[in-house]
Structure formats: C-alpha cells, structure tokens
Amino acid sequence: MSGISEEGAFAREDDPELVRDAVPFALKTMETLSDELDENVGLRLGMARGFTQYAYAFVQQPAELGAPPDQAQAAMLRARRLYLRARDYGVEGLKLARTVTAQDLRTPAGLSRLQRDDVPLLYWTLASWAAAIAANKRDLELVGDVPLVASLLDRALQLDEAWDQGALHEFAISFDPARPEGTTPQKQKQHFDRALQLAKGEKISPLVTYAQAVSGPAQNKREYQALLKEAASFDVEQPKARKHRLANVLAQRRARYLLAHEDDVFPD
C-alpha cells in the first residue's frame, strides 16, 4: 500500500514481525487518549494511518500471500473491520479540522473546504475507505462509495500531488480502474512514472503496484517479471532508503511471492 512508508521509528524497522507485535498496543493507547482529547486532530490522523497500515501489512498481506483459504477469508473480514475503523477516525479528523461531515465530503462545496494541510488525513481516509470496499465487494452499499473515494483522491491530488513521495499517484494506479468512468493504460502509466519520479529511488512499492495492477492484467509477462525482479533485488539497507525500510521489506515479500506464483497470472 502506498503511504505505508511515512517517516518514523516503525518505518525504519527491518523486522516486520517486531512491528506487528508492537503496533496494537500503540493503537489502543491512542484510542484511550482520544477519549480524553476528543478534539485532537493529530490523534485521529495517527489512528487512521495506524489502523490502515496494520490492517494492510499484518492482516491483509499475509492472507493474500499463501494463507489457507479459511484463514484468508477470516483475515480479510478482520482487515475490513480495521479499515472501516480507520476510515471513521479519518472522517472524525476531517470534521474536527474543517467542520466537514461525512455527508459534506460527498459535495463539491464540502471538498472545497479541505486544504493542503489536510492531505495526510485525507489520504488515510480515502485509502482505508477504498481498502474496505476491496476487501468485500459484495457489500453493495459500501461499493456505492467508490465515486466518493474517487472525489477524495482527486481533491488530494489537486491540493498536493507530490505528497509522501508519490503515494497519491501510486494509489491511483490500482484504484483508478474502479472509477465509474474507468481509466486507461496511458493514465496509469503517467501515475506510475510520476510515482517513480517522486520516490527518487527510495521506495519500491510503485514497481510492485504497477506489476499487479497493470502488467499482470495486460498479460505483459516480460514487464511483470522485470518490475518484480527489480523490486526483489533492491538494497533496502542503502542509506537513502532506510527511512522506508519497513515498506520496502514488505514490498519485497510481495514481489518475491508474486514471482514464485506467476503461473497463477500467466497460465500456459
């Protein structure tokens, strides 16, 4: 998931399991504090980000990378609940920051009240919302929010398209095909190129995202393999990339799994 590499002690960690075991306590501590500091926007941002990252990295990704079907199904249901919790904290934060309600976010007037400083909170709100939709596409009421997520993404790109070294562009690569109007390979490639430019050789997640979202569906095996091999061989310890170490380690795990199971994407 794009955006998972925002700076911090956890982001620099090279042991995902250590982070997995530590994060729940940190999240519950923030929830406890939020009961007392009920107007603190920063706490809502931290919870929206934290629950989204935890759900993706330590619940959804293991489910997708080889878990038995029954365990994978249970994990995806849990991930969905966590994403919805993250979304609700994000919406709370935006309401505190700009007095915009969830209903306001569905209107151009409400979106226009969001400012550049709101982009981090806006990103984690829309990312968790989209992830919850993707985790259970049979929930038609939630699927109906896809146009809303698209509007939030468009507003975030308008406000600060370069945020977090291209996280918004990377998100668009995989999300845009779900838009009511769809997208084109050319638009996805433009987002990919911009994401790589902004990543400055420090993050490999755009490579994996593009391989999964574009190269695989297009049955471009050569490109698929090249992108994933580049990600798998990336030196996560190089100084310029250490602030994204955890995200890069997780992206490498996905890249190596996808390479090992490429026959699922490219059957003979």
VMD Tcl script that draws the C-alpha trace (Angstrom):
set ca {
  {0.00 0.00 0.00}
  {1.26 3.42 -0.90}
  {1.83 5.75 2.03}
  {2.92 2.99 4.37}
  {6.44 4.43 4.46}
  {5.84 7.73 6.21}
  {8.82 8.53 8.39}
  {9.16 7.25 11.96}
  {10.78 4.55 14.08}
  {8.42 1.89 12.77}
  {9.03 2.95 9.16}
  {12.79 2.44 9.58}
  {12.40 -1.02 11.14}
  {13.70 -4.05 9.22}
  {11.81 -6.64 11.28}
  {8.12 -6.60 10.28}
  {7.17 -9.12 12.96}
  {8.55 -6.85 15.68}
  {6.39 -4.02 14.37}
  {3.38 -6.34 14.04}
  {3.59 -7.21 17.73}
  {4.17 -3.62 18.89}
  {1.60 -1.71 16.86}
  {-1.64 -2.95 18.54}
  {-0.54 -1.58 21.92}
  {0.32 1.76 20.34}
  {-3.05 1.92 18.60}
  {-5.01 1.09 21.74}
  {-3.03 3.73 23.63}
  {-4.03 6.31 21.03}
  {-7.66 5.25 21.28}
  {-7.56 5.66 25.05}
  {-6.02 9.12 24.71}
  {-8.58 10.11 22.10}
  {-11.38 9.57 24.63}
  {-9.82 12.30 26.75}
  {-8.56 14.50 23.92}
  {-11.73 14.42 21.90}
  {-10.78 17.39 19.71}
  {-7.23 16.33 18.87}
  {-6.85 16.09 15.08}
  {-3.36 14.61 15.29}
  {-4.62 11.59 17.21}
  {-7.29 10.96 14.59}
  {-4.64 11.11 11.88}
  {-2.44 8.70 13.83}
  {-5.29 6.23 14.29}
  {-6.48 6.45 10.68}
  {-2.93 5.86 9.46}
  {-2.05 3.24 12.05}
  {-5.12 1.04 11.66}
  {-4.85 1.19 7.86}
  {-1.18 0.27 7.85}
  {-1.63 -2.51 10.38}
  {-4.60 -3.99 8.53}
  {-2.76 -4.00 5.22}
  {0.71 -5.09 6.31}
  {-0.16 -7.61 9.00}
  {-3.68 -8.83 8.26}
  {-4.43 -8.49 4.55}
  {-1.00 -9.14 3.07}
  {-0.41 -12.42 4.95}
  {-3.90 -13.52 3.88}
  {-3.07 -12.82 0.25}
  {0.36 -14.41 0.31}
  {-0.38 -18.08 0.77}
  {-2.67 -18.39 3.79}
  {-5.10 -21.36 3.72}
  {-8.48 -20.32 2.25}
  {-10.43 -20.43 5.51}
  {-7.78 -18.40 7.33}
  {-7.52 -15.96 4.44}
  {-11.27 -15.37 4.44}
  {-11.34 -14.71 8.18}
  {-8.34 -12.40 7.89}
  {-9.95 -10.36 5.12}
  {-13.08 -9.89 7.21}
  {-10.91 -8.68 10.08}
  {-8.97 -6.37 7.76}
  {-12.24 -4.88 6.54}
  {-13.33 -4.09 10.09}
  {-9.99 -2.42 10.80}
  {-10.17 -0.39 7.59}
  {-13.63 0.85 8.49}
  {-12.39 1.84 11.93}
  {-9.54 3.74 10.30}
  {-11.96 5.43 7.90}
  {-14.19 6.56 10.74}
  {-11.22 8.09 12.56}
  {-10.22 9.85 9.36}
  {-13.70 11.28 8.90}
  {-13.69 12.41 12.55}
  {-10.35 14.14 11.99}
  {-11.57 15.99 8.91}
  {-14.67 17.10 10.80}
  {-12.51 18.46 13.61}
  {-10.09 20.13 11.22}
  {-12.53 21.70 8.76}
  {-16.02 21.10 10.20}
  {-16.86 18.87 7.24}
  {-19.11 15.91 7.89}
  {-19.15 12.60 6.05}
  {-22.11 13.93 4.07}
  {-20.22 17.14 3.25}
  {-17.46 15.06 1.67}
  {-19.97 13.95 -0.95}
  {-20.41 17.51 -2.22}
  {-18.11 19.85 -4.18}
  {-18.68 22.56 -1.57}
  {-17.54 20.26 1.23}
  {-14.46 19.10 -0.66}
  {-13.52 22.71 -1.41}
  {-13.11 23.36 2.32}
  {-10.24 20.89 2.54}
  {-6.79 22.46 2.40}
  {-3.25 21.29 1.67}
  {-2.56 20.66 5.37}
  {-5.42 18.13 5.32}
  {-3.84 15.88 2.67}
  {-2.32 13.33 5.10}
  {-5.68 12.87 6.85}
  {-7.47 12.91 3.51}
  {-5.18 10.22 2.11}
  {-5.60 7.81 5.01}
  {-9.36 8.36 4.96}
  {-9.70 7.55 1.27}
  {-7.15 4.73 1.38}
  {-8.91 2.96 4.25}
  {-12.28 3.53 2.60}
  {-11.08 2.01 -0.68}
  {-9.41 -0.90 1.10}
  {-12.62 -1.72 2.97}
  {-14.51 -1.75 -0.33}
  {-11.95 -4.01 -1.96}
  {-11.98 -6.41 0.99}
  {-15.67 -7.25 0.45}
  {-17.12 -6.26 -2.91}
  {-20.40 -7.98 -2.05}
  {-21.29 -5.10 0.27}
  {-23.11 -3.09 -2.38}
  {-23.78 -0.14 -0.08}
  {-20.06 0.26 0.53}
  {-19.21 -0.34 -3.13}
  {-21.51 2.57 -3.87}
  {-18.94 4.83 -2.20}
  {-16.38 4.31 -4.99}
  {-17.29 7.65 -6.64}
  {-16.81 9.37 -3.28}
  {-13.35 7.84 -2.86}
  {-12.52 8.99 -6.39}
  {-13.57 12.54 -5.49}
  {-11.42 12.48 -2.35}
  {-8.43 11.27 -4.37}
  {-8.94 13.96 -6.99}
  {-9.08 16.63 -4.29}
  {-5.93 15.30 -2.62}
  {-4.07 15.32 -5.95}
  {-5.26 18.85 -6.58}
  {-4.01 20.01 -3.19}
  {-0.61 18.27 -3.08}
  {0.06 15.72 -5.80}
  {3.63 15.14 -4.59}
  {2.66 14.22 -1.02}
  {4.67 11.44 0.63}
  {6.93 10.95 -2.37}
  {4.17 9.99 -4.77}
  {1.81 8.00 -2.55}
  {-1.26 9.51 -4.20}
  {-0.06 8.62 -7.69}
  {0.79 5.08 -6.62}
  {-2.65 4.70 -5.08}
  {-4.25 5.92 -8.31}
  {-2.53 3.18 -10.33}
  {-4.52 0.44 -8.64}
  {-7.65 2.41 -7.73}
  {-8.50 4.19 -10.98}
  {-9.82 1.12 -12.86}
  {-12.65 1.03 -10.28}
  {-13.80 4.56 -11.12}
  {-17.25 4.70 -12.73}
  {-15.66 6.17 -15.85}
  {-12.74 3.75 -15.69}
  {-9.22 4.69 -16.73}
  {-6.71 3.95 -19.49}
  {-3.31 2.23 -19.51}
  {-1.84 5.56 -20.55}
  {-3.20 7.31 -17.46}
  {-1.97 4.50 -15.22}
  {1.48 4.76 -16.80}
  {1.50 8.51 -16.18}
  {0.74 7.94 -12.50}
  {3.43 5.24 -12.36}
  {6.07 7.46 -13.95}
  {5.26 10.31 -11.57}
  {5.28 7.98 -8.56}
  {8.73 6.71 -9.52}
  {9.99 10.25 -10.08}
  {8.80 11.36 -6.65}
  {10.08 8.20 -4.95}
  {13.63 9.17 -6.00}
  {14.82 5.59 -5.97}
  {13.98 5.21 -2.28}
  {10.72 3.21 -2.49}
  {9.97 0.07 -4.48}
  {6.25 -0.25 -3.82}
  {5.31 1.53 -7.09}
  {7.07 -1.25 -9.01}
  {5.01 -3.94 -7.30}
  {1.78 -1.97 -7.55}
  {2.19 -1.40 -11.29}
  {3.13 -5.02 -11.93}
  {0.00 -6.24 -10.15}
  {-2.43 -3.60 -11.36}
  {-1.29 -3.15 -14.96}
  {1.36 -5.57 -16.24}
  {-0.40 -8.68 -14.98}
  {-3.90 -7.84 -16.23}
  {-2.38 -6.80 -19.58}
  {-0.60 -10.17 -19.76}
  {2.73 -8.41 -20.23}
  {4.86 -11.11 -18.68}
  {8.22 -9.57 -19.56}
  {7.35 -6.26 -17.91}
  {5.74 -8.03 -14.94}
  {8.87 -10.07 -14.28}
  {11.23 -7.14 -14.81}
  {9.42 -4.89 -12.34}
  {9.13 -7.55 -9.66}
  {12.74 -8.66 -10.06}
  {13.86 -5.06 -9.72}
  {11.88 -4.77 -6.50}
  {13.11 -8.12 -5.18}
  {16.77 -7.21 -5.76}
  {16.55 -3.72 -4.25}
  {19.02 -2.99 -1.44}
  {16.77 -1.97 1.45}
  {19.82 -1.08 3.56}
  {21.17 1.65 1.30}
  {21.30 4.91 3.29}
  {18.86 6.90 1.17}
  {16.18 4.22 1.53}
  {16.43 3.48 5.25}
  {13.53 5.73 6.18}
  {11.33 3.43 4.05}
  {12.90 0.18 5.22}
  {9.75 -1.48 6.56}
  {7.67 -0.62 3.49}
  {10.44 -1.87 1.21}
  {10.82 -5.14 3.11}
  {7.08 -5.74 2.87}
  {7.06 -4.84 -0.83}
  {9.90 -7.28 -1.43}
  {7.95 -10.06 0.26}
  {5.04 -9.42 -2.07}
  {7.31 -9.18 -5.12}
  {9.01 -12.49 -4.36}
  {5.71 -14.22 -3.71}
  {4.26 -12.94 -6.97}
  {7.31 -14.10 -8.90}
  {7.09 -17.54 -7.31}
  {3.41 -17.76 -8.26}
  {3.50 -16.08 -11.65}
  {1.82 -19.10 -13.24}
  {-1.37 -18.00 -11.48}
  {-1.23 -14.79 -13.53}
  {0.21 -16.21 -16.76}
  {-1.19 -19.72 -17.22}
  {0.25 -21.73 -20.09}
}
mol new
graphics top color blue
foreach p $ca { graphics top sphere $p radius 0.5 }
foreach p [lrange $ca 0 end-1] q [lrange $ca 1 end] { graphics top cylinder $p $q radius 0.2 }
display resetview
